[in-house]
Amino acid sequence: MVLLGCNVADGENNHCKKDSWIAANFEPKYLIIVSFIPFWFRFWQCMKKQYKLGFLHENNTQLWNAGKYASKLIPPFILLINPRANKQESDGYMNDGFALYILFNLIATFYCSFWDYYYDWGLCRSRKSGSYGLREKRTFKPIVYYLAILEN
């Protein structure tokens, strides 16, 4: 994205080559910030919905959904405070930032996968023959959902 924007603004001057200062120094931080933004907005949308329900309300689904997006905010934050966190050392050992980056990415992946499959898709809720594991209300035939699960 940065290189595209740079090339559009730069025109024919060729200051945006892969080995330029912009590509070497600006792109990683920009990409981290860009990856942070969607999860930040979704986190606050969920918090607003929970606020309208009340935080002491018996249904805290939006609070747990906000947790899903918060878990996706941690790995980019680790990269912001430790830019080498997504790389192994040259001797093959992991630095502390890399280990934290991998750990929180794994946690976020499992949390988000569970949430998407169980709550958003409604999987593993039905035991009916012919639509095993699918939610009760469906728009399409069960085969469409099973194919989408495999593709996802």
C-alpha positions in Angstrom: 0.0 0.0 0.0 2.8 2.4 0.9 4.6 1.7 -2.3 1.5 2.1 -4.4 0.7 5.5 -2.7 4.3 6.5 -3.0 4.4 5.7 -6.7 1.1 7.6 -7.4 2.4 10.6 -5.6 6.0 10.3 -6.9 5.2 9.9 -10.6 8.2 9.3 -12.7 10.9 10.2 -10.2 11.5 6.6 -9.1 12.1 7.4 -5.4 9.9 4.5 -4.3 12.0 1.5 -5.3 12.1 -1.4 -2.9 15.6 -0.4 -1.7 14.6 3.2 -1.0 14.4 4.7 2.5 10.6 4.7 2.3 10.4 1.0 1.6 13.1 0.2 4.1 12.0 2.4 7.1 8.4 3.5 6.7 6.6 0.5 5.3 6.8 -1.9 8.3 5.4 0.6 10.8 2.8 1.7 8.3 1.6 -1.8 7.8 1.5 -2.5 11.5 -0.7 0.6 12.0 -2.9 -0.3 9.1 -3.3 -3.9 10.4 -4.2 -2.4 13.9 -7.0 -0.1 12.7 -9.8 -2.5 11.7 -9.5 -4.5 15.0 -9.4 -1.2 17.0 -12.7 0.0 15.4 -14.5 -3.4 15.8 -13.3 -3.6 19.4 -14.9 -0.2 20.2 -18.0 -1.1 18.3 -18.5 -4.2 20.5 -17.7 -2.2 23.7 -20.4 0.4 22.6 -23.0 -2.3 22.1 -22.1 -3.8 25.5 -22.3 -0.4 27.1 -25.8 0.1 25.7 -26.8 -3.3 27.2 -25.0 -2.5 30.4 -21.9 -4.1 31.7 -23.8 -5.8 34.5 -26.3 -7.3 32.0 -26.5 -11.1 32.0 -25.7 -11.2 28.3 -22.0 -10.3 28.0 -21.6 -11.7 24.4 -20.5 -8.3 23.1 -17.8 -8.1 25.8 -16.5 -11.5 24.8 -16.7 -10.5 21.1 -14.6 -7.4 22.0 -12.1 -9.7 23.6 -11.7 -11.4 20.2 -10.7 -8.1 18.6 -8.5 -7.2 21.5 -6.6 -10.4 21.1 -5.9 -9.4 17.5 -4.5 -6.0 18.7 -1.7 -7.5 20.8 0.6 -8.9 18.1 0.8 -5.7 16.1 1.4 -3.8 19.4 4.3 -6.2 20.1 5.7 -5.4 16.7 5.4 -1.6 17.4 7.4 -1.9 20.6 9.9 -4.5 19.3 10.3 -4.3 15.5 12.4 -7.5 15.4 9.7 -9.5 17.1 8.5 -11.2 13.9 12.0 -12.4 13.0 14.1 -15.2 14.4 17.7 -14.5 15.4 20.4 -15.3 12.8 21.6 -18.2 15.0 18.2 -19.8 14.9 17.2 -18.9 18.4 14.0 -17.0 19.2 14.3 -13.6 20.8 11.8 -12.8 23.6 9.8 -10.5 21.3 9.5 -13.3 18.7 8.3 -15.8 21.3 5.6 -13.3 22.5 4.6 -12.5 19.0 4.1 -16.2 18.2 2.4 -16.9 21.5 -0.2 -14.1 21.2 -0.8 -14.8 17.5 -1.6 -18.4 18.5 -3.9 -17.3 21.3 -5.7 -14.8 18.9 -6.0 -17.4 16.2 -7.6 -20.0 18.5 -9.8 -17.5 20.2 -11.0 -16.0 16.8 -11.5 -19.4 15.2 -13.5 -20.7 18.2 -15.6 -17.5 18.2 -16.2 -17.6 14.4 -17.1 -21.3 14.2 -19.2 -21.5 17.3 -20.9 -18.1 17.7 -20.8 -16.6 14.2 -21.3 -19.8 12.2 -23.3 -21.6 14.9 -21.3 -24.8 14.4 -21.5 -27.7 16.8 -24.9 -26.6 18.1 -27.2 -29.0 16.2 -27.3 -32.8 16.3 -30.0 -33.3 13.6 -29.4 -35.7 10.8 -28.5 -34.1 7.5 -27.4 -30.9 9.1 -25.1 -32.1 11.8 -23.2 -29.3 13.6 -25.0 -26.5 11.7 -27.2 -23.8 13.2 -31.0 -24.2 13.1 -31.7 -21.2 11.0 -30.1 -21.5 7.5 -30.5 -19.7 4.2 -28.8 -22.3 2.0 -28.6 -26.0 1.8 -26.3 -27.7 4.4 -23.8 -28.7 1.7 -23.1 -25.0 1.0 -22.2 -24.5 4.7 -20.0 -27.6 4.8 -18.1 -26.4 1.7 -17.7 -22.9 3.2 -16.3 -24.5 6.4 -13.7 -26.4 4.3 -12.8 -23.3 2.4 -12.4 -21.2 5.5 
